[in-house]
Amino acid sequence: MNDIKKKVLITDGLADEAIKILEEHFTVVEEKGITPDKLKEIIPDYNALIIRSATRPDADIIGNANKMEIIGRAGIGVDNVDLEAATKKGIIVVNAPASNAVTVAEHTIALMLALVRRIPGANSSLKSGKWEKSKFKGIEIDGKTLGIIGYGQIGGLVAKKVIGLGMKVIAYDPFVSEDRFKQLGIVKAGKLEDIYREADFISIHLPKNKDTIGMFDRKQFDKMQKGTIILNVARGGIIVEKDLAEAIKDGQIGGAALDVYEKEPCIDSPVFELKEVICTPHLGASTTEAQSRAGTIIAEQVVEVLNGGTPVFPVNAPVIRPEQMEVLSPFFKLAENMGSLFINMFEGNLNSISIGYNGKVSEYDVRVLTSMTLMKIMEKHSAENVNMVNVDLMAKEAGLKIMIEKSSESSDYVNLMT
């Protein structure tokens, strides 16, 4: 019996209760503030890596992670992880998407109120020995309209909370159903221009990706109402800071409250010199409660994966919802056997493959079954390790076209996979 414990590396700190969960199963090492070179040097010894936003495991570091099974991001955003490199290496990347929603929503509202009531300047003035009451006249938010761009969990919480403060809300998110907007009586914007036309404040709640980087530039600011106030507690890089500074200087934008920046850590930005802008150093998730939740969620997923289980919040791997497990689990062994049988019988060049699902099973998300079948097909001839995490990417890189056919009809069986 092998009594050697698997090793977990923590580089950005983790809540004590989360570390205790890990220590019950594994050897845990903390290396706060580790340099990229040092991380690359020691990472071959570890089976799991847990990070927050500071550590940036890139392709070079991940390429050296020969024992790594899982990277856990104790938070929501995973833009500091090279997902493609991790996927190719067969490393599962997980996050904690629900851990800091309340905290980020509260920080958004705190920044908005601090900005309109000019609290940072008033605090600094009074503590410097001045009583400048007339200098810091603010504005009310009651009756004003908040435009929310990105109506996910955090955007929804912000909406709910500001309605309680007397604000009207209009939101834009083409991927959210009408019913969710109707639950709070929120106006659904058909396009961004509807937000720009109606909103006194605009709060951004978008992920950072190729479509959103640099999304809010001078062209967009000029479409907004004159004097609009911008809030961003989402991801840095979505706003072009130089353009925002210029729009504020000439009065097109009334002000901004920011928690995230194009480059982080950020100690110099064109918005820093403006009195109409208040800033915090990426504190959106920085509450005791949120960090405890995030740490616990990640620790539990690391335990699950390193013990051969399935994570709850995988970013780059297929997952089965509990309610689907009863239907799909009988097909697991069948999918693997079909893949093995096919590749052992097949001769010639494989350019495409068709997998059919008939009967009741066709009504479910069958991606995990497809991946299991492909895994057995790809591992036969691949020089690299093939697993459930990287099989789809490896099939794509190999030029293998995958066709999925579904039908609710099955003449001979209740369920059929071909």
HUPEQUI-V563507 format. One record per pair of residues at least 4 apart in sequence whose C-alpha atoms are under 8 Angstrom apart, sorted by the first residue. I is the first residue (numbers start at 1). J is the second residue. If there is no record, write none. Layout:
i = [I	I]
j = [J	J]
This chain:
i = [5	5	5	6	6	6	6	6	7	7	7	7	7	7	7	7	8	8	8	8	8	8	8	8	8	8	9	9	9	9	9	9	9	9	10	10	10	10	10	10	10	10	10	11	11	11	11	11	11	11	11	11	11	12	12	12	12	12	12	12	12	12	13	13	13	13	14	14	14	14	14	15	15	15	15	15	16	17	17	17	17	18	18	18	18	18	18	19	19	19	20	21	21	21	21	22	22	22	22	22	22	22	23	23	25	34	34	34	35	36	36	36	36	36	37	38	39	39	40	40	40	40	40	40	41	42	43	43	43	43	44	44	44	44	44	45	45	45	46	46	46	47	47	47	47	47	48	48	48	48	48	48	48	49	49	49	49	50	50	50	50	50	51	51	51	51	51	52	52	52	53	53	54	55	56	56	57	57	57	57	57	58	58	58	58	58	59	59	59	59	60	61	62	62	62	63	63	68	69	69	69	69	69	70	70	70	70	70	70	70	71	71	71	71	72	72	72	72	72	73	73	73	73	73	73	73	74	74	74	74	74	74	74	75	75	75	75	75	75	75	76	76	76	76	76	76	77	77	78	79	79	82	83	83	83	84	85	86	86	86	86	87	87	87	87	87	87	88	88	88	88	89	89	90	90	90	90	90	90	91	91	92	92	92	92	92	93	93	93	93	94	94	94	94	94	94	94	95	95	95	95	96	96	96	96	97	97	98	99	99	99	99	99	100	100	100	100	100	100	100	101	101	101	101	102	102	102	103	103	103	103	103	103	104	104	104	104	104	105	105	105	105	105	106	106	107	107	107	107	108	108	108	108	108	108	108	109	109	109	110	111	111	111	111	111	112	112	112	113	113	114	114	114	115	115	115	115	115	115	115	116	116	116	116	117	117	117	117	117	118	118	118	118	119	120	120	121	121	122	122	122	123	124	125	125	125	125	126	126	126	132	133	140	141	141	141	142	142	142	143	143	143	144	144	144	144	144	144	145	145	145	145	145	145	145	145	146	146	146	146	146	146	146	146	146	147	147	147	147	147	147	147	147	147	147	147	147	148	148	148	148	148	148	148	148	148	148	148	149	149	149	149	149	149	149	149	149	149	150	150	150	150	150	150	150	151	151	151	151	151	151	151	152	152	152	153	154	154	155	155	156	157	158	159	159	160	160	161	162	162	162	163	163	163	168	169	169	170	170	170	170	170	170	170	171	171	171	171	171	172	172	172	172	172	172	173	173	174	176	176	177	178	178	179	180	181	181	181	181	182	182	189	189	190	191	192	193	193	193	194	195	195	196	196	196	197	197	197	198	199	199	200	200	200	200	201	201	201	201	202	202	202	202	203	203	203	204	204	204	204	204	205	205	205	205	206	206	206	207	207	207	208	208	208	208	208	208	209	211	212	213	213	213	214	214	214	214	215	215	215	215	216	216	216	216	216	217	217	217	217	217	218	218	218	218	218	219	220	221	221	221	221	222	222	224	224	224	225	225	226	226	226	226	227	227	227	227	227	228	228	228	228	229	229	229	229	229	230	230	230	230	231	231	231	232	232	232	232	233	233	233	233	233	234	234	235	235	236	236	236	236	237	237	237	237	238	239	239	240	240	241	241	241	241	241	241	242	242	242	242	243	244	244	244	245	245	245	245	246	247	247	247	248	248	248	248	248	254	255	255	256	256	256	257	257	257	258	258	258	258	259	259	259	259	259	259	260	260	260	260	261	265	266	268	269	270	271	272	272	272	285	285	286	286	287	288	289	290	291	292	293	294	295	296	297	298	299	300	301	301	301	301	301	302	302	303	304	304	304	304	305	305	305	310	311	312	314	314	316	317	317	317	318	318	318	318	319	320	320	320	321	322	324	324	325	326	327	328	328	328	328	330	331	331	332	332	332	333	334	335	335	335	335	335	336	336	336	336	336	337	337	337	338	338	339	339	339	339	339	339	339	340	340	340	340	341	342	342	343	343	343	350	351	351	351	352	352	352	352	353	353	353	353	354	354	354	354	355	355	355	355	355	355	355	356	356	356	356	356	356	357	357	357	357	357	357	357	357	357	357	358	358	358	358	358	358	358	358	358	359	359	359	359	359	359	359	359	359	360	360	360	360	361	361	361	361	362	362	362	362	363	366	367	368	369	370	371	371	371	371	372	372	373	374	374	374	374	375	375	375	375	375	376	378	378	378	378	378	379	379	379	379	382	386	386	387	388	390	391	392	393	394	395	395	395	396	396	410	410	410]
j = [25	26	27	26	27	46	47	306	26	27	28	29	45	46	47	48	22	26	27	28	29	46	47	48	49	50	28	29	30	31	46	48	49	50	14	28	29	30	31	32	49	50	51	30	31	32	33	34	49	50	51	52	55	31	32	33	50	51	52	53	54	55	30	32	51	52	18	19	291	292	295	19	291	292	295	296	20	21	292	295	296	22	292	295	296	298	299	23	28	299	24	25	296	299	300	26	27	28	299	300	302	303	27	28	303	38	39	55	39	40	55	56	57	61	41	42	43	61	44	60	61	62	64	65	64	46	61	64	65	68	64	65	66	67	68	65	66	67	65	67	68	67	68	69	70	306	68	69	70	71	72	302	306	68	70	71	72	71	72	73	74	298	55	71	72	73	74	73	74	75	73	80	80	80	80	81	61	62	80	81	82	62	80	81	82	85	63	82	85	86	64	65	85	86	89	85	89	91	90	91	92	305	306	91	92	93	94	302	305	306	91	92	93	94	93	94	95	298	302	77	78	93	94	95	96	298	95	96	291	294	295	297	298	95	96	97	99	100	285	294	95	96	97	98	99	100	95	207	95	208	209	86	87	93	316	88	89	90	91	92	93	91	92	316	389	390	393	389	390	393	394	385	390	385	386	387	388	389	390	389	390	314	315	316	317	389	314	315	316	317	298	301	311	313	314	315	316	298	313	314	315	294	297	298	313	101	313	153	290	291	293	294	297	104	284	285	290	291	293	294	105	153	154	157	106	154	157	107	284	285	286	287	290	108	154	233	284	285	109	154	155	157	158	110	158	111	233	283	284	112	158	203	231	232	233	284	113	158	162	114	115	231	257	258	278	116	231	257	117	141	118	119	120	119	120	256	257	276	277	278	138	139	140	141	136	137	138	139	140	122	136	137	138	123	124	278	125	136	126	132	136	127	128	129	130	131	132	130	131	132	136	137	144	165	166	167	165	166	167	166	167	168	166	167	168	199	200	201	167	168	169	170	198	199	200	201	167	168	169	170	199	200	201	202	203	169	170	171	172	195	196	198	199	200	201	202	203	155	159	169	170	171	172	195	202	203	204	205	155	171	172	173	192	202	203	204	205	206	155	171	172	173	204	205	206	155	156	171	172	173	176	205	156	176	205	157	158	205	159	205	160	161	162	163	169	164	184	165	166	167	168	167	168	169	186	186	187	186	187	188	189	195	198	199	186	187	188	189	195	188	189	190	191	192	195	188	189	190	180	181	181	182	188	183	184	185	186	187	188	186	187	194	195	194	195	196	197	223	224	198	199	202	223	224	225	223	224	225	225	225	228	225	227	228	229	228	229	230	231	228	229	230	231	230	231	232	230	231	232	233	234	232	233	234	235	212	234	235	212	234	235	212	213	235	236	237	238	213	215	238	237	238	239	237	238	239	240	220	238	239	240	220	221	238	239	240	221	239	240	243	244	222	240	243	244	247	223	224	244	247	252	253	247	252	228	252	253	252	253	251	252	253	254	251	252	253	254	255	252	253	254	255	253	254	255	256	257	253	255	256	257	256	257	258	257	258	259	260	258	259	260	282	284	259	260	260	261	260	261	262	263	260	261	262	263	262	244	262	244	262	245	261	262	269	270	271	246	269	270	271	247	248	253	271	249	270	271	274	250	251	252	253	252	253	254	255	276	276	276	277	276	277	278	277	278	279	277	278	279	280	279	280	281	282	283	284	264	280	281	282	266	281	281	272	273	274	277	277	278	279	290	291	290	291	291	292	293	294	295	296	297	298	299	300	301	302	303	304	305	310	311	312	313	306	311	307	308	309	310	311	309	310	311	319	319	319	318	319	389	388	389	390	367	368	388	389	368	324	325	368	325	326	328	364	329	330	361	332	361	366	369	334	335	369	336	369	372	337	338	339	369	370	372	373	340	372	373	375	376	341	373	376	342	373	343	372	373	374	375	376	377	344	373	376	377	345	346	377	376	377	380	400	399	400	401	400	401	402	403	400	401	402	403	402	403	404	405	370	402	403	404	405	417	418	404	405	406	416	417	418	361	362	404	405	406	407	415	416	417	418	362	406	407	408	409	410	415	416	417	363	407	408	409	410	413	414	415	416	364	408	414	415	366	408	415	416	366	406	407	408	408	370	371	372	373	374	375	388	391	392	376	388	377	378	391	392	395	379	386	387	388	391	380	382	386	391	394	395	383	384	385	386	386	390	391	391	392	394	395	396	397	398	399	400	401	400	401	414	415	416]
